[in-house]
Structure formats: C-alpha cells, structure tokens
C-alpha cells in the first residue's frame, strides 16, 4: 500500500499530484494522478473518478481536462488512473492502437497471454480505491465516476455494476455497446474469448437490459455528452443505443448531443466543469 510521489504542483487552490505504485493486481508498476482541493484539517472530500480513452494515460486529462477549478470550487478529489498495465514484459499489440497497452477496456481478461496483467476491472474496482483511501483525504462513502470514449465505456459499466458505490455516472462520447461495434468486438473477443455471454458484463447496453430492465432496478443519476461532429459516432459509439436501452428500462438519463463538437479534449474540456458540478450535487 505504499506509493511514490512523481510530482506535485499547486493549482486552483489545491494540489495536483502524480503517483506510482507496484500493483499486485496487474503485476506491473501503475501511475495515476490525484487532484486534492485545499480543505480544513481532518476533512474528508468526495471522490470523482475519471477513466481515459484509447491510447491515453493519466496525463491526457491531467494536462488537458480543465477540471481543477471546478473541483476546487466544489471540494471534490479527482482521480485519473492509467488505461492499462504497461512494461516490456506486458503483452502488447504494438501495431494496433486499439488493443494491448493503452487499451485495457477496464475488464479482467480471461484469455492468454492477456489474463496475467490485463485486470483493469479489479484494479479500478478494488486495488486503486484501497490505495486512495489509505493515502488521501477521501470520503469513500461519496464516490462518482466519469470517463471518455473507452473510459466512458469503463465509467458506465463499472458504475452500473456498482450502483451502491457510485452516486452518479457520466461519460463523454462513450462506447455504449462494445459488443456491437468493431472496437469492442475486437477487444472483448480477444481478451475474453468467443463466448458473447461473458461480454455482457462489459457492455453498458447489455447491463441495462440484464440488470435493470429485467429486474426493475434503476441508477438514478446518469449524464452523457456526445459531439455531433465526432468521427466515431456512427460506427463505434452509437449513442442512440444507450438512449434506447435507458428508455426501455425506465431510466431517466440525460443524454445530450452537442452540435459541432468532435471526439477531442477540446470537447471534453468544454463540458468538464458542468460534469464536475453535476456530480458534486449528488456527492453532497
């Protein structure tokens, strides 16, 4: 449960840090960033998790996400992990940007050679929260989650699987039905094998169909922003499938199409403060 501090910087009335630790779950060193607003001694602050997309690390949102002012204003800790295990001994598909290192898809792989290290579900759901609770002034009874693209997929699926942990879920341009699109079919098929029933744990639309529509359950707070000029919208993201699933399950989700915005951090940074403020309402 020890961590190494890589860097710290003052920003917006808080401290932005980058940290590194040896992960027992992935069997590799892992890097993550945490922004902690200034706070009264002994205070515990709510936590907003941010999961990044394909090819990204913790650094993309840390450097370009523009979340710190809003987090400082609302007193919210912001945690950004990496997207996969990394290292010379970690299996990779070096010529494929959408698979291998940088493309962990927030799942626990079951197929060789990926199963040993690619355990990002367990890392996000179990190991990293324990580390954050031990080293930062985090109120782990107040957590929410968000993410972008592949990380939006991660935020939706992890949030939907853990409704008692996360008070609210949001996403920017998420992959909502990976079992139906090329990115997801490739990743889920190779990490998990050919049994599509096993994929449904990692598919937001399928989770809503299986756990909410059939059981009558609800996740009360769900927000998605999607740019209409996003080149991946039609083939890979298919936001309408999430809207259809939520409507069928009676989930009152807020799914907004933002005219003219693309898939980049120009889009994410534009709406990030709104997402932080929205989560802060439910985090109290």
Residue pairs with C-beta under 8 A, 6 or more apart in sequence:
1 130
1 131
1 134
1 135
2 21
3 19
3 20
3 21
3 131
3 135
4 19
4 20
4 21
5 17
5 18
5 19
6 17
6 18
6 19
6 20
6 31
7 17
7 18
8 15
8 16
8 17
8 18
9 15
9 16
9 17
10 16
11 35
11 68
12 37
12 68
12 69
12 71
12 72
13 37
13 38
13 72
14 35
14 36
14 37
14 38
14 68
14 71
14 72
15 35
15 36
15 38
16 33
16 34
16 35
16 62
16 68
17 33
17 34
17 35
17 36
18 31
18 32
18 33
18 58
18 59
18 62
19 31
19 32
19 33
19 34
19 135
20 29
20 30
20 31
21 29
21 30
21 131
22 28
22 29
22 30
23 29
23 30
23 85
23 123
23 127
24 127
25 119
25 122
25 123
25 126
25 127
26 85
26 117
26 118
26 119
26 120
26 123
27 85
27 116
27 117
28 85
28 86
28 87
28 89
28 90
28 117
29 86
29 87
30 81
30 82
30 85
30 123
30 128
31 57
31 58
31 82
32 58
32 79
32 80
32 81
32 82
32 128
33 58
33 59
33 61
33 62
33 79
33 80
34 77
34 78
34 79
34 80
34 132
34 136
35 67
35 68
35 71
35 77
35 78
36 45
36 77
36 136
36 137
37 45
37 71
37 72
37 75
37 76
37 77
38 72
39 45
39 75
39 137
43 137
44 137
44 138
44 139
45 75
45 76
45 77
45 137
45 138
45 139
46 75
46 76
46 77
46 138
46 139
46 142
46 143
46 144
46 280
46 283
46 284
47 76
47 77
47 78
47 79
47 132
47 138
47 139
47 140
47 142
47 143
47 144
48 71
48 76
48 77
48 78
48 79
48 143
48 144
48 145
48 146
48 276
48 279
48 283
49 79
49 80
49 81
49 124
49 143
49 144
49 145
49 146
49 147
49 155
50 61
50 65
50 67
50 78
50 79
50 80
50 145
50 146
50 147
50 148
50 151
51 81
51 83
51 106
51 124
51 145
51 146
51 147
51 148
51 150
51 151
51 152
51 154
51 155
51 158
52 58
52 60
52 61
52 80
52 81
52 82
52 83
52 147
52 148
52 150
52 151
53 60
53 83
53 147
53 148
53 149
53 150
53 151
53 152
54 83
54 97
54 98
54 102
54 103
54 149
54 150
54 183
55 83
55 97
55 102
55 103
56 83
56 102
56 148
56 151
57 82
57 83
57 102
58 80
58 81
58 82
60 265
61 67
61 80
61 148
61 265
61 268
62 80
64 265
64 268
64 269
65 80
65 265
65 268
65 269
65 272
66 269
66 272
66 273
67 78
67 272
67 273
67 276
68 78
69 273
70 76
70 272
70 273
70 276
70 277
71 77
71 78
71 276
74 276
74 277
74 280
75 280
76 276
76 279
76 280
76 283
77 132
77 136
77 137
77 138
78 276
79 128
79 132
81 123
81 124
81 128
83 102
83 103
83 104
83 120
83 150
83 151
84 100
84 101
84 102
84 103
84 104
84 118
84 120
85 101
85 104
85 117
85 118
85 119
85 120
86 101
86 102
90 101
90 117
91 100
91 113
91 114
91 116
91 117
91 118
92 100
92 101
93 99
93 100
94 100
96 103
97 103
98 183
98 186
98 187
99 186
99 187
99 190
103 150
103 187
104 118
104 120
105 120
105 150
105 153
105 154
105 178
105 184
105 187
105 188
105 191
105 202
106 120
106 121
106 124
106 150
106 151
106 153
106 154
106 157
106 158
106 202
107 118
107 120
107 121
107 187
107 188
107 191
107 192
107 201
107 202
108 115
108 118
108 119
108 120
108 121
108 122
109 115
109 118
109 119
109 191
109 192
110 191
110 192
110 193
110 198
111 190
111 191
111 192
111 193
114 190
114 191
118 191
120 154
121 158
121 202
124 154
124 158
125 158
125 161
125 162
129 140
129 143
132 138
132 140
133 140
142 167
142 283
142 284
143 165
143 166
143 167
143 283
144 166
144 167
144 168
144 169
144 170
144 279
144 282
144 283
145 155
145 158
145 159
145 166
145 168
145 169
145 170
146 152
146 155
146 169
146 170
146 171
146 172
146 275
146 279
147 153
147 154
147 155
147 156
147 171
147 172
147 174
148 171
148 172
148 173
148 174
148 268
149 172
149 173
149 174
149 175
149 232
149 237
149 263
150 175
150 183
151 171
151 174
152 171
152 172
152 173
152 174
152 175
152 176
152 224
153 171
153 174
153 175
153 176
153 178
153 184
153 202
153 204
155 169
155 170
155 171
155 174
156 169
156 171
156 174
156 176
156 204
156 207
156 242
157 201
157 202
157 203
157 204
157 207
158 166
159 166
159 169
159 219
160 169
160 204
160 207
160 208
160 211
160 212
160 219
161 201
161 207
161 211
163 217
163 219
167 221
167 279
167 282
167 283
168 221
168 222
168 223
168 278
168 279
168 282
168 283
169 219
169 221
169 222
169 223
170 222
170 223
170 224
170 225
170 275
170 278
170 279
171 223
171 224
171 225
172 224
172 225
172 226
172 267
172 268
172 271
172 275
173 225
173 226
173 227
173 230
173 232
173 233
173 237
173 239
173 263
173 267
174 204
174 224
174 226
174 237
174 239
174 242
175 181
175 183
175 184
175 236
175 237
176 204
176 205
176 224
176 237
176 238
176 239
176 241
176 242
176 245
177 184
177 203
177 204
177 205
177 206
177 238
177 241
177 242
178 184
178 185
178 187
178 188
178 199
178 202
178 203
179 185
179 188
179 196
179 199
179 200
179 203
179 205
179 206
180 205
180 238
180 241
181 235
181 236
181 237
181 238
182 235
182 236
183 236
184 199
184 203
188 199
188 202
188 203
189 199
192 198
192 199
192 202
199 206
200 206
200 207
200 210
201 207
204 242
204 245
205 241
205 242
205 244
205 245
208 242
208 245
208 246
208 248
208 249
208 251
209 245
209 248
209 249
211 217
212 218
212 219
212 249
212 251
213 245
213 248
213 249
213 250
218 249
218 250
218 251
219 251
220 252
221 282
222 246
222 251
222 253
222 254
223 253
223 254
223 255
223 256
223 275
223 278
224 239
224 242
224 253
224 254
224 255
224 256
225 256
225 258
225 267
225 271
225 275
226 233
226 237
226 239
226 255
226 256
226 257
226 258
227 233
227 257
227 258
227 260
227 261
227 262
227 263
227 267
228 257
228 258
228 259
228 260
228 261
229 259
229 260
229 261
229 262
230 237
230 261
230 262
230 263
230 267
231 262
231 263
232 263
233 239
239 255
239 257
242 253
242 255
243 253
243 255
245 251
246 252
246 253
246 255
258 267
258 270
258 271
261 267
261 270
